[in-house]
């Protein structure tokens, strides 16, 4: 089992990377395009696509020699979307947020001492924040990371700050504990986290934490773009993010008439 474990893990990584590619590009792909995009041998790409087709997760178009996800893939996460109730699916709501504010909208999670984007809808404006699902950013320097940290107790935040400082690849991504706790207090008071060139010069973002439909680790939803445009749209973006968060709150069961209340 030990000898085959690395190969199994690599196959799993390639499978997930393939579906991330489909999600990002939203179109069918040939074997050659998959091989090029995922930097894997064409023979391996062909085998992966063929196996997933046999399992029913992909559909093959013989006329164009392309592969695309099947309805089986779409249904895998349908039960998660239903957890959001009548507010609609995650993807549809993020798309609506992007259209409302006119900037890139995204969602992220904490992955160890990093923040990881899990979904994005990019703006089509000439200058924009480019985000891809699966990308990692600093937990302490990104708006999403700060929003997620702000809902933790200060003692736990300090633990993460220390780990982030140890793992930081650049000196500029290290923070002083006291300064960061003060920042967290400001985030809590404002109700949102923000950045302005902290990660990428000229680009800023705002984010708020929201409950996970899985009922476990929280998510954060954010909006980002050129700092000048973000400042002009500040109030609109804050309002949109707060409404998104409010709509994501778990539904409270309504007691029936026959139930007694304590």
Order of alpha helices (4+ residues) and beta strands (2+ residues): alpha-alpha-alpha-beta-beta-alpha-alpha-alpha-beta-beta-beta-alpha-alpha-alpha-beta-beta-beta-alpha-alpha
